[in-house]
């Protein structure tokens, strides 16, 4: 049995309130890598653009 099949098997036994939580968790996992890349891009540019970021934060 592969991982996807194991997850489906486990989900079939969850009560409805926990299914909602499981759905939120899965959706969060799908978004996480995109946010990570965006934040990493910010960190990579932080030194070069620190003055601009400071001025934006102060405005």
C-alpha positions, 0 to 999 in steps of 0.5 A, a space after each residue: 500500500 502506498 502513502 496516498 492509499 494509507 492516508 485515504 484509509 486513515 481519513 475514512 475513519 475520521 469523524 466529520 469535525 476532524 475531517 475539516 481539520 485534516 482538510 485545512 492541514 492538507 491545504 496548508 501543506 500545499 501553500 507552504 512551499 510557495 510562502 517559503 520561496 517568497 520569504 526566502 526571496 525577501 531574505 535574499 534581498 533584505 541587505 540590498 534593499 534594507 533602507 527601502 524596507 525600513 522607509 516603507 515600514 516607517 511610512 
